[in-house]
């Protein structure tokens, strides 16, 4: 009886030892040490500088502009105090200045990129500005959340003109003098000639709800817009793209929640989207294939993400995002909620 049991045990052992599981699990994302620059700031806008060496940030709560080294070890190089609550900025076509719009006062600050100092303070009629773009090196287009019309400002002649343009998030095609506006209802296109804007016959389909615009960019004649519906955010699960020439619908990218930011690589092959909601595994930047519009890679973020604050460098090597880690807000300053840090993410080849 003992001999039979030994034989049975040996057979079971041999049968088990012959099986070898060589199947590898699908790896959808890599876990690396986070490349972080602790800041603890409330940032309203972020741009990559012309030579890929510096990042420029609007520090909304501290009324300042921040210059950060983007090469090697990230670090704050300089901080410049400006006006009340810097909200948006744009770099001039000749790469000489940054124009910064203030939400808390009716001024625009021109900052020299050469020495990071204030060159000029421009007084305008708008209150509660929300966006600013250069039409050309001498002319600005400014939008407000409360004033009824967008204005243009001619820097050389020091003159301001009202335009028949809806307020919203602004984009400029400087080569063709075309302005695109993402308003709360739809995207519209305007031709700008002799300092006057005229509405193009091409108008995008209405959103169907009162939208909040989280991010709005143009790349290779495609417009990308991240929308949110404050009354029903669960109904928004994609970001949308439009043909810039005709404003026809070009496609959507499903991310499961409203998008907070979007960038495109220099070869127009990869689209990176920051979703609002976390996955059960964490919060990710999602890379889409531009041709198939399907997910390709995932990049783990160090915390909650912020609208409008995601940039890509000109070599398409890194993405820079602003992250807030819940429970890691070490500031005891009253009313200083949700301070953000800067994270750099290397893009997969």
C-alpha positions as CSV (number, residue, x, y, z in Angstrom):
1,X,0.0,0.0,0.0
2,X,2.9,2.4,0.9
3,X,4.6,1.5,-2.4
4,X,1.5,2.3,-4.4
5,X,1.1,5.7,-2.7
6,X,4.8,6.5,-3.4
7,X,4.3,5.7,-7.1
8,X,1.2,7.9,-7.3
9,X,3.0,10.8,-5.5
10,X,5.9,10.5,-7.9
11,X,3.6,10.5,-11.0
12,X,1.9,13.7,-9.7
13,X,5.2,15.3,-8.9
14,X,6.6,14.5,-12.3
15,X,3.5,15.7,-14.1
16,X,3.5,19.0,-12.2
17,X,7.3,19.6,-12.8
18,X,6.9,19.0,-16.6
19,X,4.6,22.2,-16.9
20,X,6.5,25.4,-17.4
21,X,4.6,28.7,-17.7
22,X,6.5,30.8,-20.2
23,X,3.7,33.2,-21.0
24,X,4.6,36.8,-20.2
25,X,1.9,39.2,-18.9
26,X,1.0,42.2,-21.1
27,X,2.8,45.3,-19.8
28,X,0.8,48.4,-20.6
29,X,3.0,50.9,-18.7
30,X,6.4,51.2,-17.0
31,X,6.9,52.2,-13.4
32,X,9.9,54.5,-13.1
33,X,11.1,56.9,-10.5
34,X,9.2,60.2,-11.0
35,X,11.4,63.0,-12.3
36,X,10.0,65.9,-10.2
37,X,10.6,69.5,-9.4
38,X,8.8,70.3,-6.1
39,X,7.2,73.8,-6.4
40,X,4.0,74.0,-4.4
41,X,2.6,76.6,-6.7
42,X,-0.8,77.3,-8.3
43,X,0.0,77.6,-12.0
44,X,-2.4,79.0,-14.5
45,X,-0.4,78.6,-17.8
46,X,2.8,77.0,-19.0
47,X,4.9,77.2,-22.2
48,X,8.1,75.8,-23.6
49,X,10.6,78.5,-24.6
50,X,11.9,78.9,-28.2
51,X,15.2,77.0,-27.8
52,X,13.8,74.1,-25.7
53,X,16.0,75.1,-22.8
54,X,13.5,76.8,-20.5
55,X,9.9,76.5,-19.3
56,X,7.9,79.6,-18.4
57,X,5.0,79.4,-15.9
58,X,2.4,81.8,-14.7
59,X,2.2,81.6,-10.9
60,X,-1.4,82.7,-10.3
61,X,-1.4,83.0,-6.5
62,X,2.0,84.6,-6.1
63,X,1.5,87.1,-9.0
64,X,4.7,86.1,-10.6
65,X,6.4,84.5,-13.7
66,X,8.7,81.6,-13.2
67,X,11.6,80.5,-15.5
68,X,12.7,76.9,-15.1
69,X,15.6,75.0,-16.6
70,X,14.3,72.2,-18.7
71,X,17.6,70.6,-19.5
72,X,19.4,68.2,-17.1
73,X,18.2,68.7,-13.6
74,X,15.1,70.8,-13.5
75,X,15.4,73.9,-11.3
76,X,13.9,77.3,-10.9
77,X,16.3,79.9,-12.4
78,X,14.4,83.1,-11.9
79,X,11.1,84.5,-10.6
80,X,9.7,87.8,-11.7
81,X,6.9,89.6,-9.9
82,X,4.2,91.0,-12.3
83,X,0.6,92.1,-11.8
84,X,-2.4,90.6,-10.1
85,X,-3.1,87.0,-11.0
86,X,-1.3,86.2,-14.3
87,X,-3.7,84.0,-16.2
88,X,-2.4,83.4,-19.7
89,X,0.6,84.1,-21.9
90,X,2.0,83.8,-25.5
91,X,5.5,84.1,-27.0
92,X,5.9,86.6,-29.8
93,X,6.6,85.4,-33.4
94,X,10.1,86.9,-33.3
95,X,10.8,85.0,-30.0
96,X,11.8,88.2,-28.2
97,X,9.0,88.6,-25.6
98,X,6.3,86.9,-23.6
99,X,3.0,88.8,-23.4
100,X,1.2,88.0,-20.1
101,X,-2.5,88.8,-19.4
102,X,-3.7,89.5,-15.9
103,X,-7.0,88.3,-14.6
104,X,-6.9,90.6,-11.6
105,X,-6.1,93.9,-13.4
106,X,-6.5,95.5,-16.8
107,X,-2.8,95.3,-17.8
108,X,-0.7,93.2,-20.1
109,X,3.0,92.7,-19.2
110,X,5.6,92.3,-22.0
111,X,8.6,90.4,-20.6
112,X,11.9,90.2,-22.4
113,X,13.1,86.7,-23.1
114,X,16.7,87.9,-23.3
115,X,17.0,89.0,-19.6
116,X,13.6,88.0,-18.2
117,X,12.7,91.5,-17.2
118,X,9.5,93.6,-17.7
119,X,9.9,95.6,-20.9
120,X,6.4,97.3,-21.0
121,X,3.2,97.4,-19.1
122,X,0.2,97.9,-21.4
123,X,-3.1,99.2,-20.1
124,X,-6.2,97.8,-21.8
125,X,-10.0,98.2,-21.3
126,X,-10.7,94.6,-20.5
127,X,-11.4,93.2,-17.1
128,X,-11.0,89.5,-16.1
129,X,-8.9,88.5,-19.0
130,X,-8.6,84.8,-19.8
131,X,-6.5,84.5,-22.9
132,X,-3.9,86.3,-25.0
133,X,-2.2,85.6,-28.4
134,X,0.0,87.4,-30.8
135,X,-1.6,88.0,-34.2
136,X,1.9,89.2,-35.3
137,X,4.9,90.6,-33.6
138,X,3.2,94.0,-33.1
139,X,-0.4,93.0,-32.5
140,X,-2.2,91.2,-29.6
141,X,-5.6,89.6,-29.4
142,X,-7.1,89.5,-25.9
143,X,-10.2,87.8,-24.5
144,X,-12.1,88.2,-21.3
145,X,-14.6,86.1,-19.3
146,X,-16.9,89.1,-18.6
147,X,-16.4,91.8,-21.3
148,X,-18.6,91.3,-24.4
149,X,-16.0,91.5,-27.1
150,X,-12.4,90.4,-27.9
151,X,-10.0,93.3,-28.5
152,X,-6.9,93.8,-30.6
153,X,-4.0,95.9,-29.3
154,X,-1.4,97.4,-31.6
155,X,1.9,97.7,-29.7
156,X,3.6,100.1,-32.1
157,X,0.7,102.6,-32.3
158,X,-0.5,102.0,-28.7
159,X,-4.1,101.7,-29.9
160,X,-6.9,99.3,-29.0
161,X,-9.8,98.1,-31.2
162,X,-12.9,96.1,-30.3
163,X,-13.6,93.1,-32.5
164,X,-16.8,91.2,-33.4
165,X,-15.3,88.0,-32.0
166,X,-16.8,85.9,-29.3
167,X,-14.9,85.5,-26.1
168,X,-13.2,82.2,-25.4
169,X,-10.0,80.3,-25.7
170,X,-7.9,81.8,-28.6
171,X,-5.6,80.3,-31.3
172,X,-3.9,82.1,-34.1
173,X,-2.7,80.9,-37.5
174,X,-0.2,83.8,-38.0
175,X,0.7,82.8,-41.5
176,X,-2.9,83.2,-42.8
177,X,-4.0,85.8,-40.1
178,X,-6.8,83.5,-38.9
179,X,-8.2,83.4,-35.4
180,X,-9.9,80.4,-33.9
181,X,-12.1,80.8,-30.8
182,X,-13.4,77.9,-28.7
183,X,-16.4,79.5,-26.9
184,X,-18.8,77.8,-24.5
185,X,-21.1,76.8,-27.4
186,X,-18.8,76.0,-30.4
187,X,-15.6,76.7,-32.3
188,X,-15.6,79.6,-34.7
189,X,-13.1,80.9,-37.3
190,X,-12.3,84.6,-38.0
191,X,-10.2,86.2,-40.8
192,X,-8.2,89.2,-39.6
193,X,-7.4,91.9,-42.1
194,X,-6.4,95.5,-41.6
195,X,-7.0,95.1,-37.9
196,X,-10.6,94.0,-38.5
197,X,-12.0,90.5,-37.9
198,X,-14.7,88.9,-40.0
199,X,-16.5,85.6,-39.3
200,X,-15.7,82.7,-41.6
201,X,-18.7,80.9,-43.2
202,X,-17.3,77.7,-41.6
203,X,-18.7,77.1,-38.2
204,X,-18.3,73.9,-36.1
205,X,-21.4,72.0,-34.9
206,X,-22.6,73.3,-31.5
207,X,-21.5,71.4,-28.5
208,X,-25.1,71.0,-27.3
209,X,-24.3,72.3,-23.8
210,X,-22.5,75.1,-22.0
211,X,-18.9,74.0,-22.2
212,X,-15.9,74.8,-20.1
213,X,-12.7,74.8,-22.3
214,X,-9.9,73.0,-20.5
215,X,-7.4,73.2,-23.4
216,X,-7.4,74.2,-27.0
217,X,-4.5,73.7,-29.5
218,X,-3.8,73.6,-33.2
219,X,-1.3,71.3,-34.9
220,X,-0.8,70.5,-38.6
221,X,-4.2,72.1,-39.5
222,X,-6.1,70.1,-36.9
223,X,-7.8,71.7,-33.9
224,X,-7.9,69.7,-30.6
225,X,-10.3,70.8,-27.8
226,X,-10.7,69.4,-24.3
227,X,-14.2,70.1,-23.1
228,X,-16.0,69.8,-19.8
229,X,-19.7,70.0,-18.9
230,X,-19.8,71.2,-15.3
231,X,-23.5,70.1,-14.9
232,X,-22.8,66.6,-16.2
233,X,-19.1,65.8,-16.5
234,X,-19.8,62.1,-16.8
235,X,-21.3,62.7,-20.2
236,X,-17.9,63.9,-21.6
237,X,-15.6,60.9,-22.1
238,X,-13.5,62.1,-25.1
239,X,-11.5,65.0,-26.6
240,X,-12.5,66.2,-30.0
241,X,-10.6,67.3,-33.1
242,X,-11.7,69.5,-36.1
243,X,-10.3,70.3,-39.5
244,X,-8.9,73.8,-39.2
245,X,-9.9,74.7,-42.8
246,X,-13.5,73.7,-42.8
247,X,-14.2,73.1,-39.0
248,X,-15.6,69.7,-39.9
249,X,-15.4,67.0,-37.3
250,X,-12.0,65.2,-37.6
251,X,-12.3,62.6,-34.8
252,X,-12.4,61.9,-31.1
253,X,-10.2,60.2,-28.6
254,X,-11.8,58.3,-25.8
255,X,-10.2,58.8,-22.4
256,X,-13.1,57.9,-20.1
257,X,-13.5,61.5,-18.7
258,X,-13.1,65.1,-19.7
259,X,-9.6,65.9,-21.1
260,X,-7.5,68.4,-19.2
261,X,-4.7,68.8,-21.7
262,X,-3.5,67.7,-25.1
263,X,-0.1,67.9,-27.0
264,X,1.1,66.4,-30.3
265,X,4.6,65.4,-31.2
266,X,6.6,67.2,-33.9
267,X,6.1,64.4,-36.5
268,X,2.3,64.5,-36.0
269,X,2.3,60.8,-35.2
270,X,1.6,60.8,-31.4
271,X,-1.2,62.5,-29.5
272,X,-0.8,62.8,-25.7
273,X,-3.9,63.4,-23.6
274,X,-4.3,64.1,-19.9
275,X,-7.6,62.8,-18.6
276,X,-9.4,64.3,-15.6
277,X,-10.2,61.0,-13.8
278,X,-7.9,58.3,-12.5
279,X,-7.8,54.7,-13.5
280,X,-7.8,52.0,-10.8
281,X,-4.1,51.7,-11.4
282,X,-3.4,55.4,-11.1
283,X,-3.5,58.6,-13.2
284,X,-2.0,58.3,-16.7
285,X,-1.1,60.4,-19.7
286,X,-2.5,58.4,-22.6
287,X,-0.6,58.3,-25.9
288,X,-2.7,57.8,-29.0
289,X,-1.7,56.8,-32.5
290,X,-2.6,59.8,-34.7
291,X,-3.6,57.5,-37.7
292,X,-5.7,54.9,-35.9
293,X,-6.8,57.1,-33.0
294,X,-6.2,54.1,-30.7
295,X,-4.3,54.0,-27.4
296,X,-0.6,53.1,-27.8
297,X,1.2,53.8,-24.5
298,X,0.5,55.0,-21.0
299,X,2.6,57.2,-18.8
300,X,2.1,57.2,-15.0
301,X,1.6,60.6,-13.4
302,X,2.7,61.4,-9.9
303,X,-0.7,62.9,-8.9
304,X,-3.8,64.7,-10.0
305,X,-3.4,66.7,-13.2
306,X,-4.3,70.3,-14.1
307,X,-6.1,71.8,-17.1
308,X,-4.1,73.6,-19.8
309,X,-0.8,72.8,-18.1
310,X,0.9,70.1,-20.3
311,X,3.7,70.8,-22.8
312,X,6.0,68.8,-25.1
313,X,9.5,69.8,-26.0
314,X,10.4,70.5,-29.7
315,X,12.4,67.2,-30.0
316,X,9.4,65.2,-28.7
317,X,11.6,63.6,-26.1
318,X,9.8,64.8,-22.9
319,X,6.3,65.8,-21.7
320,X,6.1,68.2,-18.8
321,X,2.9,68.2,-16.7
322,X,1.7,69.8,-13.4
323,X,0.7,67.4,-10.8
324,X,-0.9,67.6,-7.3
325,X,-0.4,64.7,-4.9
326,X,-3.3,64.4,-2.5
327,X,-2.2,64.5,1.1
328,X,1.2,66.1,0.1
329,X,0.1,69.7,0.4
330,X,2.6,70.9,3.0
331,X,1.5,74.5,2.9
332,X,-0.3,76.0,5.9
333,X,-1.0,79.3,4.2
334,X,-4.7,80.1,4.2
335,X,-6.5,79.8,0.9
336,X,-3.5,78.2,-0.7
337,X,-5.2,75.0,-1.9
338,X,-3.9,72.5,-4.5
339,X,-0.3,73.5,-5.0
340,X,1.3,71.8,-8.0
341,X,4.7,70.4,-8.8
342,X,6.4,69.9,-12.1
343,X,6.9,66.4,-13.5
344,X,9.0,65.5,-16.6
345,X,8.1,62.3,-18.4
346,X,10.3,60.7,-21.0
347,X,8.5,59.6,-24.2
348,X,8.9,56.0,-25.4
349,X,10.5,55.5,-28.8
